[in-house]
Amino acid sequence: MNLVIRHKADRRPGSTAVLCRRLLLVLVLALLAPDARGDTQVTTYVIKTQEERQQTRWSMTEWLRIKERMKMMDVWLAMFSDPKKDKFQPELMLSAGATRSQYNYKVSTGQSVSGPLSGGAIKAQLWLTNLISSTIGIRMLNVDLGAEGYHRQSATFTADGSTPGPSNPAATSSARRFDLEDYSAALRVFGRNIQDSSLVLKYGRYSLRNSITDDIAGAGTSGVSGTMLGAELQLYVLHALGVEGNVVQYGKASSGGGFHKVSGSYYDYQAFIEISLLRLVGGPYVEQWDLTTGLGDTVKTTEKGFIAGLKLQL
């Protein structure tokens, strides 16, 4: 009987040890579980905090981007708000210049003549500045209407190494000159006034009377006329210094006498300096014409030289 009792007593401590081990395992698991949840919370906090700080962080690149965006918004707001401030204000430009060049013409038959040539040119432009925007009350992105008149005339032409006289018709000085004039409608874009960087587009008609080539059979002195297209660009490099350029394309024209077919082109590029309303300009120019006489001969003329003048901008 005592042996049985001792055997039961020996089993009790073993059961207690197993129970303790199980309790310890449960406690460790319980302690480890919050650590896993805590790691997840810490990671989430770090990510969210970094995102918030990056969104509110100041950087030079972001500042420049915002500044450029605000500038564009200000430009659009200025262009389309309060157009009544753009009052109708006509503007007038008057210019006069002198030309010095070398004139050359070649005939399909083989004849070639050249010589110095001088002349002068005058131009007038009238601009109806802000007429459209002040009339309809909508800003027109610096677009203005205008009109232009141009006249260029040469002095007497004498061929190189020639003495004028009846025996040398190529050098005869009587009425050996040309006269060119055109009138056109003009459209100015990108410029708020005549003393601003701008681009001008032109369309109109021209008339030409050229007697320099009278020594060619069938040329005659009859005038011809046709349509013309042109463009004029002026760009301010500094406050009172800049460059400008002109290009004109003279369309085909026909006439009953003299030259039967006529087409030509002109371009120049000049530098200018402004003193208040006055502008001094100067630069090279080139003018070319393709002419066909009544007898079918083709005449090509080329004039290369320098033009300088003065503009008054009112």
C-alpha positions in Angstrom: 0.0 0.0 0.0 2.8 2.4 0.7 4.4 1.5 -2.7 1.3 2.6 -4.6 1.1 5.8 -2.7 4.7 6.6 -3.5 4.2 5.8 -7.2 1.3 8.4 -7.4 3.3 11.0 -5.6 6.2 10.5 -8.1 3.8 11.2 -11.1 2.5 14.6 -9.8 5.8 16.5 -10.2 6.1 15.3 -13.8 2.7 16.5 -14.7 3.4 19.9 -13.2 6.6 20.3 -15.3 4.7 19.5 -18.5 2.1 22.0 -17.7 4.7 24.6 -16.9 6.4 24.0 -20.3 3.1 24.4 -22.1 2.3 27.7 -20.3 5.8 29.0 -21.1 5.3 28.2 -24.8 1.9 30.0 -24.8 3.5 33.0 -23.1 6.4 33.2 -25.7 3.9 33.0 -28.6 1.8 35.7 -27.0 4.9 37.9 -26.6 6.1 37.3 -30.2 2.7 38.1 -31.8 2.7 41.8 -30.8 6.3 42.2 -32.1 5.2 41.2 -35.6 2.3 43.6 -35.5 4.6 46.3 -34.2 7.0 45.8 -37.1 4.2 46.3 -39.6 3.0 49.4 -37.8 6.6 50.8 -37.8 7.1 50.1 -41.5 3.7 51.8 -42.4 4.6 54.8 -40.3 8.0 55.3 -42.0 6.5 55.0 -45.5 3.6 57.4 -44.8 5.9 59.9 -43.1 8.4 59.9 -46.0 5.6 60.5 -48.5 4.2 63.4 -46.5 7.7 65.0 -46.1 8.5 64.6 -49.8 5.3 66.2 -50.8 6.0 69.3 -48.6 9.7 69.4 -49.2 11.1 72.6 -50.8 13.5 72.2 -53.6 15.0 74.6 -56.2 13.7 72.5 -59.1 10.2 72.5 -57.8 10.3 76.2 -57.1 11.4 76.9 -60.7 8.6 74.7 -62.0 6.0 76.5 -59.9 7.4 79.9 -60.9 7.2 79.0 -64.6 3.7 77.8 -64.2 2.7 81.0 -62.5 4.3 83.0 -65.2 2.3 81.3 -67.9 -0.9 81.8 -65.9 -0.1 85.5 -65.6 0.6 85.8 -69.3 -2.7 84.2 -70.3 -4.6 86.3 -67.7 -3.0 89.5 -69.1 -3.8 88.5 -72.7 -7.5 87.9 -72.1 -8.4 90.2 -69.3 -9.5 93.8 -69.5 -9.1 94.3 -73.3 -10.6 97.8 -73.1 -7.3 99.1 -72.0 -6.0 98.5 -75.6 -7.2 101.8 -77.1 -7.2 102.4 -80.9 -4.0 104.2 -81.7 -3.0 104.7 -85.3 0.8 104.7 -86.1 2.8 106.0 -89.0 6.2 105.0 -90.3 8.0 107.0 -92.9 11.4 106.0 -94.4 13.8 107.2 -97.0 17.0 105.6 -98.2 19.8 105.7 -100.8 21.1 102.7 -102.8 24.5 102.0 -104.4 24.8 98.8 -106.4 26.3 96.9 -109.3 23.6 96.2 -112.0 24.0 93.3 -114.4 21.8 91.8 -117.1 22.3 88.8 -119.4 20.4 87.9 -122.5 19.7 84.4 -123.7 21.4 85.4 -127.0 24.7 85.8 -125.1 24.8 89.6 -124.5 25.9 90.6 -121.0 26.1 94.2 -119.7 27.0 95.5 -116.2 27.7 98.8 -114.5 27.3 100.8 -111.3 23.8 102.1 -110.4 22.6 104.4 -107.7 19.1 105.3 -106.7 16.7 105.9 -103.8 13.7 104.4 -102.1 10.9 105.7 -100.0 8.3 103.8 -97.9 5.3 104.6 -95.8 3.3 102.3 -93.5 0.1 103.2 -91.7 -0.9 100.9 -88.8 -4.4 100.7 -87.3 -3.0 99.5 -83.9 -5.5 97.9 -81.5 -8.4 98.5 -84.0 -9.7 95.0 -83.7 -9.3 94.5 -80.0 -10.8 97.9 -79.1 -13.8 97.3 -81.5 -14.8 93.8 -80.5 -13.5 93.9 -76.9 -11.4 90.7 -77.3 -7.6 90.8 -77.2 -6.2 89.6 -80.5 -2.8 88.4 -79.4 -1.0 91.4 -80.8 -2.4 91.3 -84.3 -2.8 94.6 -86.2 -3.8 95.7 -89.7 -2.0 98.2 -91.8 -1.2 99.4 -95.3 2.1 100.1 -97.1 3.3 102.1 -100.1 6.8 101.7 -101.6 8.6 103.4 -104.4 12.2 102.9 -105.7 13.8 104.6 -108.6 17.2 104.4 -110.1 19.5 107.1 -111.5 20.8 106.9 -115.1 22.6 103.7 -115.9 25.9 103.6 -117.8 27.7 100.3 -118.7 31.2 99.7 -117.4 33.9 101.0 -119.8 31.3 102.5 -122.1 30.8 106.0 -123.4 27.1 107.0 -123.9 26.3 107.9 -127.5 24.3 106.8 -130.5 27.1 104.5 -131.6 26.9 102.5 -128.4 23.3 101.8 -127.5 24.3 99.7 -124.5 25.7 102.8 -122.8 23.2 105.4 -124.0 22.2 107.4 -120.9 18.9 108.7 -122.2 16.1 107.2 -120.0 18.2 104.2 -119.0 16.6 103.6 -115.6 13.9 101.6 -113.8 11.0 102.6 -111.7 9.3 100.2 -109.2 6.4 100.8 -106.9 4.0 98.6 -104.9 1.0 99.0 -102.7 0.0 96.3 -100.2 -2.2 95.4 -97.2 -0.2 94.4 -94.2 -0.7 92.2 -91.2 1.5 92.6 -88.1 1.9 89.8 -85.6 3.8 89.5 -82.3 4.4 93.2 -82.0 2.4 95.6 -79.9 3.6 98.7 -81.8 5.9 99.8 -84.6 8.9 100.0 -82.2 8.7 96.4 -81.0 10.0 93.0 -82.3 7.5 91.9 -84.8 6.7 90.0 -88.0 4.8 91.7 -90.9 3.1 89.9 -93.8 2.2 91.7 -97.0 0.1 91.2 -100.1 -0.6 93.6 -102.9 0.3 94.7 -106.4 3.3 96.2 -108.0 4.2 98.0 -111.3 7.5 98.1 -113.0 8.9 100.3 -115.8 12.4 99.1 -116.8 14.2 100.9 -119.6 17.8 99.9 -118.7 17.6 97.0 -121.1 16.3 99.1 -124.0 19.2 98.1 -126.1 17.7 94.6 -126.4 15.4 94.2 -129.3 11.8 93.9 -128.3 12.3 95.2 -124.8 10.6 98.6 -125.1 9.6 100.9 -122.2 6.1 99.7 -121.5 5.3 99.1 -117.8 4.0 95.8 -116.4 2.1 95.0 -113.2 1.3 92.0 -111.1 0.8 90.7 -107.6 3.4 90.6 -104.8 3.9 88.8 -101.5 6.3 90.1 -98.8 7.4 89.6 -95.3 9.3 91.9 -92.9 11.0 90.9 -89.6 12.5 93.2 -87.0 14.2 92.0 -83.9 15.5 94.1 -81.0 18.8 92.7 -79.7 19.3 95.4 -77.1 17.1 98.3 -76.0 18.0 100.5 -79.0 19.9 98.1 -81.2 18.5 95.4 -83.5 18.3 93.8 -86.9 15.6 93.8 -89.6 15.1 92.0 -92.9 12.7 92.2 -95.9 11.8 89.7 -98.6 9.5 90.3 -101.5 8.4 88.0 -104.3 7.0 89.6 -107.4 4.5 87.4 -109.2 4.3 86.8 -112.9 2.9 89.6 -114.9 2.2 90.0 -118.6 1.9 93.1 -120.8 0.9 93.8 -124.4 4.2 95.6 -125.2 7.8 95.7 -124.0 8.4 92.7 -121.7 5.7 90.1 -122.0 6.5 88.1 -118.9 8.0 89.4 -115.7 8.8 88.0 -112.3 11.3 88.9 -109.7 12.5 88.9 -106.1 14.1 91.2 -103.5 15.6 90.7 -100.1 17.8 92.7 -97.7 19.1 92.4 -94.1 20.1 95.5 -92.1 21.2 96.5 -88.7 19.6 99.5 -87.0 20.1 101.9 -84.1 17.3 103.9 -82.6 17.3 107.4 -81.1 13.9 108.1 -79.8 11.5 108.1 -82.8 14.4 108.0 -85.3 16.0 104.8 -86.7 19.2 104.6 -88.7 19.4 101.5 -90.9 21.9 100.1 -93.3 22.8 96.8 -94.9 23.1 94.8 -98.2 20.3 94.0 -100.6 19.8 91.8 -103.7 17.1 92.2 -106.4 16.6 89.9 -109.4 14.2 89.8 -112.3 13.4 87.3 -115.1 12.1 89.1 -118.1 10.9 87.8 -121.5 10.8 90.2 -124.5 8.2 90.3 -127.2 10.6 88.4 -129.5 11.0 85.6 -126.9 14.4 86.4 -125.6 15.0 85.8 -121.9 16.7 88.5 -119.8 18.0 88.0 -116.3 18.9 91.0 -114.3 20.8 91.1 -111.0 21.3 94.1 -108.7 23.6 93.7 -105.7 24.4 96.6 -103.4 24.0 98.5 -100.2 21.1 100.5 -98.8 21.1 103.0 -96.0 18.4 105.3 -94.7 16.4 106.9 -92.0 13.1 106.0 -90.5 10.7 108.2 -88.6 8.2 106.3 -86.4 5.2 108.3 -85.2 
